Structure formats: C-alpha cells, structure tokens
C-alpha cells in the first residue's frame, strides 16, 4: 500500500510539471481606487511614485530586476496609472528619446486610423466590400467569396484568404513573400480563398496592409499624412518613421517606429475612450468594440479590430514581434508599454500582468512559472512503468525518508 501511495505521489508531481496551474486574480485588496488623473501628456508626461497611485513599487522594481538578471533583451518598461508615469526603465542601449520599431503594434494604429476615418465621414461603413476600393484593378483567383470580403473581415483577421505566416524568418512565409514582391496589395488580394469571409480567424499581416491602402483611397492622402493631421499632432507625437511599399502605401502591418513614451499615448487615448484633451479623436463606440472580444482565438485570448483581448483579465493590447506591446487595463487605469528584442515567454502580456502589475495593485495573482516541456517529461507522464521506476529508485536511495519524516503543519 505504501509503494502504491508513493507511485501516486510521483505521478501527481509529474502531472504538476506538465500542467502547471494558474490562479486568476480574484480578490481586490486595494479597494480604495485612486482617482487622481494627471494633466494631459500632450507635451510631457507627469511622473509620480507608484505608491501615490496606489501601487507597490517593490513589485515593479522586481519586474525590471527579473529581466535584467535573466539577461532578457528589454529596451523599455513603462507603467502608467491614471495618466501618471509611475515606473520607467530603459535597461538596454535605448533611451527615452529613441524611436523603436513597433513591428505588428503598427496594426493597432492602422485600425485606429480606420476608426477616425469613420468618425470624420470618410468611411460610411466597415461592412463594404474591400474590392470596391480597387475598381481599376483585376486580381487573380476571383470568386464570390472574395467579392464578399469586408473591411470588418480585415479588421478581425477573418478575410478567408489563403495565408501562411508561420516561421517568421522562413521564405515560405507569406508576409516575407509580400514585402519582397513588386506590389504588396496585389500579392495579398491575388491569394485564393480557403473559407467564407468572417468564418475563421487567421493571422494575416497582408490584410492589415490592405487597410492602410484603403485609408489612402478614402482620404486621398497618405496614411502617414492622415495620421499626422488627425491623430499624432493632437497627441504631441512628432518623431516617428514609417515604411512604405513600392507603390507608396504606408505599411499597415509593420514598419512604424515611435518613442515608447509616445506608444504610451496611444494606450492612454484608448484608456480615455478616444478622448484627448477635450477632443473626441476616435468614436467612443469604436473604442468599445475594439476593446471587447469579436473573434475567439484560443482558450485565453481573443481578437478585435487589430488588437488582442484578454477578456478574463479585463485587458487588451497591441503586440509586435520581439514582444513590443501596448497594454491597457481600463478598470485600474493602467497602461503598460514594453519594447524588446526577445522571444522569452516571460515578456508575454498576460504573464507581466499576473506576475507583477496586478500584485502591485494588491490583487491576488498566483502564477506557477512558465515551463518548457521536453518530450522526455511527456513520455514520463504517459508511462506508468517509468513512474514506477522512479518510485522504486527513490525508495532504494532513501529519498522518501525526507518526505515521510517532514514535519506536518499543525
């Protein structure tokens, strides 16, 4: 009987390794919400201590220390609450005045420009056919399905177009093929259809570029000029760079460079529901739609209008390759900006929120660290013979003694 109990213990231990559990934040230990909104940061961000905004600085400092100790390539870490910068670190060679490549965070700004175009009357509806904006062009693989692709489908990554964006550096990656093509718009809209528009989520940077092309069609100006006139100038964003395709269309998917402090302004604009210093730049209902789930992606994350949504955490975020991110948590007045050059999973938005940001607010959040599961552990977890072998070896080595004789909690 004792041997059986030991086998059960080993099996439970292995299952714990393979299936680490996470406890969602459920208890707010800081019920006295701080409502001390800072001046608008158009020209300069206001700064204060985390404690002044109801946050614990030790948690935020441990975040920076963790990334430094682990030698994870983080270029900036910014935490804003109620419009105040409460934490700001630049662990690498980048500084506050340096622009940083946003990669796919660009998509979220392209989406923002569609919302502004709708607000200003350049666009009547997002339910119009995408091909209607290119009447002078013929694309390969015509079909009724392709005719039905709408702007909304592009925003939600449900175009139905055939697309492969796996393996970032692989030549077979459709994004890489697009940027090496002579005509990016043609490359995307030449692709055949695989499913009906609106039916399946498929990450596709090509459709984000089509959104930028549509902005230029609608406004009769470049996406860059439209952004400066109707977004960036209001936010006081003056130093940026943006790549173009061979036809002069600004990249809707990637290629935008901006200061981290200006990235935070984008997040803060969404936190304030599209309002900036008395001017409603983005329609409030557009912000509400963008910040709530429109398409289910997997068990933890959803998607909506070129932003990712963590419904259970009440957060949404822009995300770029290398873990650039702009995260907004409206309930707690939080904006978090990260610029980086890493694939380390501890820089994931959900992990940062659970391990450091929520605890700094006094929220219960228990995390068992992310694991890289090797095939060996999976094999062990599936093999009762190996489990029994481990129990037998532990018994022969006397390793159970420490467990059996450990003092019990009173």
N, C-alpha and C positions, 0 to 999 in steps of 0.2 A: 504493500500500500504506500509505503514511504517512497519507494522508487517511482511509483506512478505519479505521486504528488510532485516529485522533482521534475519529471518529464513535462508535466503541465506547466510548471514554473518556467522552464526553458522555452516551451512553445509560446507562452504568453509574452516572454521577453522578446522573442524573435518577431512576433506579430507587432509589438510596440515599435520595434525598429522599422519594420516595413511600412506600418501605417501610423505614423506619428499623428497625435490628435492636436487640435487647436480649439481653444475655447474663445468664442466671440466675446467682445466686450459687452457686458450686460448691465453692469452697475455703475451709475454715475456717482462718484464720490465727491464731485465738485459741483454741487447743485446751485451754488451762488454764481450764476452766469455773469461774466464781466461784460458790461455794455459801455465801453469807453472807446468809441470809434475815433480813429486818428483822422487828421486832416487828409484830404485827397492827395495822393502821392504823385501828382502830375509832374512836378518838377523835382521833388525829392521825397524819399520815404522817411517817415518818422520812426524813431527807434526807441525802444524801452526794454526793460528786463522781462524775462518770461514770467516772473512772479507778479509783476504789475498787471499782467493779463491772465492771471490765474493758472499759470503753467509752472511746472517744476524744472528748473534749469539743469538739474543733475541728469535727468533723462535725456535731454537734448545734447548735453555735453558727452554723454556716454555714446550717443549715436556717432558723433564725429570721431570719438576715440576708437570706436569699433572699426570704422572704415580705415582709419589711419593705421591701427595695429595690424589689421589683416592685409594691409597694403592693397586695398581696393581702390582703383583709379576713380576717385571722386574729384570733380573740379569745383563744384559749389554746392552748398547746402543752405537753403533759406527757409525759415519758418515765419509766417506772418499770422498774427491773430488780431482780428478787429481792425485791420489796416496798419497795425504796428509791426515792424520787423522786431522779432524777439530773439531771433537766432540767425547768425550769418557767418558762414565759414567758407574759406577758399583753400582747401587742403593741398592743391597742386600748383602748377605754374600759372593757371588762370587767375585773374583778379576781377574786381567788381566792374572795371571799365572795359573788359574784354568781351567781345561778342563770341558766342558759342554756337556751334552747329546744332540746330534743333532736330534734325532728321525728321521723323514722322510726327513730331509735335506740330510741324507745319500744317498737317492735315486739319487740325483743330482750328487753326487760324483761317484756313481756306473756308471751312464751314461757317465760321463767324462772319466772313465777308458775304456769304450767301444769305445769311440772316439779315445783314444790314441792307443788302440789295433788295430783299423782300420788303423791309421796313421803309425804304426810300421810294418804292414803287417801280424799280427797275424790273422786278420779277413779280408776276401775278400769282403764281402757284408753283409749288415744288412737285406737283403731280403732272407736269407737262412732259412730253416725250423728249428725251435727250437729243434724238436725231433731228428734231425740229430746229435745233440751233445750228445745224450744219447742212442746210438745204443744198448748198452748192457742191457738196462733196458726196462721192459714192464710196461706200465701204464694202469690203469683202464679206462673204457669208451673210447676205441679207436674209431676214426671216421676220415673221410676225412677232416672234418673241423679242427680237432685237428692237423692233419698232415700239414695243411697249415699255422699254426701259425708261424710267422717270428719274428726275433729279433726286427724288426721295430715295429711290433704289441706290443711287450712287452714294448718297449721304450715309446710308445704312449698310453699305457693302453687301447688297443683295442684288447686284446687277444681273446675275445669271450668266455672265461672260466666262468663258474658259480662261483660267488664270492659275499660274503656279508661282508662288512667291516663297517657297521653302528654300532653305540653304542660301543665306544672304549673299555669299560670295560666288555662288555657282553660276556658270554661264547659262545654264538652263533656266535660271530664274527669270520670269517674265519681266520683272522690273529692270533687271540688268539689260535684257534684250531691248526694252523700250528706250532706255536712256542712250543706248548705242545705235538706235535707229535714226533715220533721217527725218521722221515725222512721228512724234510721240502720240499725238491724237489719233492719227491713222492706225498706228500699231495697236492701240487699245481697242478702237471700235471696229477694226478688222477681225478681231477674235470671234470665233464661233460661240454660239450659245450652248450651254450644257443643261440648264434648268430654266424654269419660268422666272422672270424677274420678281423679286420680293419673296421668294420661297426659301432660299438657303443663304446663310451668311458665309462669305468667302472673302478673306482679307485680300484687297486688291488696290495697290498704290496707283495703278493706272487710272482707275475711276476718279481718284482724288485729283489727278491732273486734269481730267475732263471737267471737273467742277471749276477749276481755275480758268480753263478755256471758255466756259460758259459765262463766268464773271466778266471776262473781257468782251464777249459778244454782247452781253446785256448792257454794259455801261459804256461801250465804245471807248474804253481806255484800258490801260494795262492793269492787271491785278495789283501790281505794286502801287501805281498812282492812285487807284481806287482805295487801297488800304491806307495810304498816307493821308488822303483827304478826309476819309470817313471813319478812321479808327486810330491810327498811330498818332496823328497830330493832337487829338484830344487827350491821349494818354501820356503825351510828352515823350514819345519814342522817336528818336531822331537818328540813332546809329544802328543800322542794320544792313544786311546784304541778302540778296535773293537770286537764286539761279534761274535761268530761262532755258526753254527748249530751242531747237534750231529755228522755229517759226516766231520766236519772241514771246511765247506764252510762259508766264512765270510758273515754276513748278508748284503744283497744288499738293504734292505729296511730301516733298522734302526740299532741302536746299536753302531754307531760311536760316539766317544767323542773327542772333539777338543777344543782348546782355541778360544774364539771369535776373537782374532786378527788373528788367522790362518784361521778361516772361512772367514774373510775379504779377505785373499789372494786368496781364491777360486773365490770370486766375482771379484776381481781385474784381475785375469787371464782371466776371460770371458770378462771383460771390455776391455782388451787389445787384444781381439780376439784370445786367445790361445797362445799368445807370452809371454815369460818370460825371460827377460834379455838376449835377443838375440837368444833364443831357442824357436822354434815353437813346444810347447808341445802338443797342440790339433790342429787338422786341422782347418784352418780358415773357410772352408765351413761347418764343423760340428758345429762350434760356431754359424755361421749364421743361420743354420737350427734350432738349439736348441733355439735360441733367437727369433724366429718368430713362429707364430701360425701354428700348424699342425693339431690340433683337437679342435673343438669348444666344450666348456663345458657348459657355460651359457651366459647370456647377458653381462657379464663383463669380464670373464676370459677364457683363452684358455690353451691348454697344448701342450708340445713339448719335447720329449726325457727326461722325468722325471723332467722337470722344468715347472712352471706355467708362463703364459704370459699375461700381461696386455697391449694389443695392442694399445688401445686408449691413454694410458699413456706413451707408449714407454719404458716399463719396463718389466723385467722378474725376477723370484725369485724362490729360493728353500724354501720349507716350511715344518716344522716339528710340531708334536703335541706339544701343550703348547705355540705355536707361536714362535718357533725358525725360523729365516728367514735370508736369504742372498739375498738382493735385488740389482739389477743392473739397472741403468738408463743411457745407453750409451750416449745419446745426451748431457747430462750435466756432464758426467764424474763422476757419483755418484755411490757409493756402500754404502749400509746401512745394518748393522748386528744387529739383536736383538736376545738375548737369554732370555727365560722367562719360567714361570710355571703358565699359566693363560689361561682362555677361554674368557677373556674380549674382545669384538669385536673391541675396540679402538686400539688393537695391530695388527689388520689386516694391511697387507702391503699397500693396497690401501688407507686406512684411514690415515696412517702415512705419506704417500707421499703427499696426498692432504692437510692435516691439517697443517703439519709442514715443510716438506722438500721442496716442491715446493714454498710455500710462502717465505722460507728463501732464495730462488734463485731470488725472485722478480717476481714470476709467479702469475697471478691471479688464485685463487683457493678458491671458496666459498663452505663451507660444512655446511649443517644443520645436527647436531649431530645424531648419530645412535639411534634409539628408539627401545625399546622392546614393541611391540604392544600387548596389552592384548585383550582377546576375548571380553571384555566389549566395547572397542573402536570400534572393528569391528562391534559389534552389533549396536552400536550407529550410525556408519557410514551407516548402511544398513536400519535404521528405521526412516522414516520421522516423525513418531509420537513422538519419543524421541527427535528428533531435535526440533520439535515444542514445546515440553515440556520444553526444555532448554531455548528456546527463551522466553517462557511465564514466567518462573521463573525469568530470568534476568530482564524482564520488571517489574515484581511485586516488585523485590528487588531494583529497580532503578539503576541497574548496567549498563544500556545503557547510562546513563547520561554522564559518563566519556568518553565513546566512542563518543557520539553525540557532546559533548562540547569540545572535544580535539582540540587544535589549529591546523589549517591546514597549511601545508607548503606553503610558499609564492612563 
